[in-house]
Amino acid sequence: MNKPAILGGTKVRKIPMPVRFAFGNKEQAEVLKMIKYYKAKNEDPKYSGLWEKKFCNEFNNFMGGGFTNAVASGTGAIYIAMKALELQPNSDVLISPVTCSGAFSCITEQGHTPVLVDSDKNSYNITLEQVKKRITSKTKLIQVTHAAGEPVRDIDKIVKFAKSKGILVLEDCSQAIGARIKNKLVGTFGDIAAFSTMYRKNLAANSSSGLVYTTNKRKYFKKILAYSDRGKILWNDQLDLRDPKYSLFPALNWNTDEFSCAIGLANLRRLSNTNKKRNYFLKKLVSEIINECEVCYPYNYHEGFAPFYFPIFVDQKKIKISKIRFAKALQNEGIPLGEHYGCLISTWKWARKYLKDKFVSKNALHARNQCFHLYLNENYKEKEIKDIVKAIKKVEMYFKK
Ligand SMILES: Cc1ncc(COP(=O)(O)O)c(C=O)c1O
């Protein structure tokens, strides 16, 4: 039998997997264009500048309309979005079980209480049924994370239900930028949306950055702008906004910069293609895994995904080793993956005392414990599918009962 690399055998994938380069030639060219522009004007690149405008306008077009503000991080985008909604102090905020600690901290740092919601079975995403189970009399907001590139299947129903109860919905689209439900993009369902566009995301605008988005200009857009920059009335270009006397209220500075926005603009122009190529790869891989593998089976996949990482389940009843050991064996074959995902609120000891109650998201925990996350990007092609499936089959064969 073919000895796995983790036990000293030869690895399946001898050359590294293709890299992505979110900061590619087009991004570099756009940064140089921006630098030239400011040099010609005899100015330093400022914030709220031309490239921020271009980036936000093109993002609005990508979303099919709406209003965008580019900011310094995804966490900042969620923070600003929540501030713009102006929740009553000490509200309960429902939160998805699989999300970033930044999203969780935006709730606690604004003096609200996070209420954990469980996911659907074998999924990281919440459902209407799970939301209904966790609504409290103080719930004013539902933070819905579209995790793992998968659009939340019930998002429309969750938004309708929330509306009927006077509850707001914030979509966190950081892990699913460009994902769709019946051709409607995530981020356009709820009252407000936040996107991390840090360097690993499908849309990457430099090392750290984020976007706040809404379709409701009248209610939220000016608030978004003011909360993003010290309460300034950024929509008024007649005033000297360096003077804080014109500010509306106290607020932090979450400004991004022209370098990030130039990179983001060029990266946005290839986002549809990025997602298309990732879906092409994933669709084929999923079908190969279903047809060829005995122990591993894929996460529920459809073409509305904006693939980010991809969970693959391991049927632990069929193998002699743990899932983590199995995943490590695959890594040793040259397949980049995360063996045990950490972005699961129920596993954070430090978070317990902030949560509304002792509720544990059992479905999300179970899903996490059964799977590893395949890392992928738009440069993964047929050869990568072949090697991934070959590596899985090799490790399965060796360790199966
Ligand atoms: C779902 C989700 N929300 C929020 C964030 C926070 O974004 P950032 O790292 O840009 O602050 C991330 C990722 O990092 C994320 O994956």
The ligand as an ORCA input file, in Angstrom:
! r2SCAN-3c Opt
* xyz 0 1
  C     -17.131     36.728      8.609
  C     -16.120     37.773      8.923
  N     -16.517     38.926      9.516
  C     -15.652     39.890      9.808
  C     -14.310     39.767      9.563
  C     -13.394     40.860     10.009
  O     -12.719     41.445      8.967
  P     -11.281     42.173      9.165
  O     -10.281     41.089      9.407
  O     -11.083     42.856      7.881
  O     -11.420     43.099     10.324
  C     -13.848     38.582      8.930
  C     -12.451     38.331      8.563
  O     -11.463     38.574      8.831
  C     -14.780     37.563      8.628
  O     -14.376     36.421      8.057
*
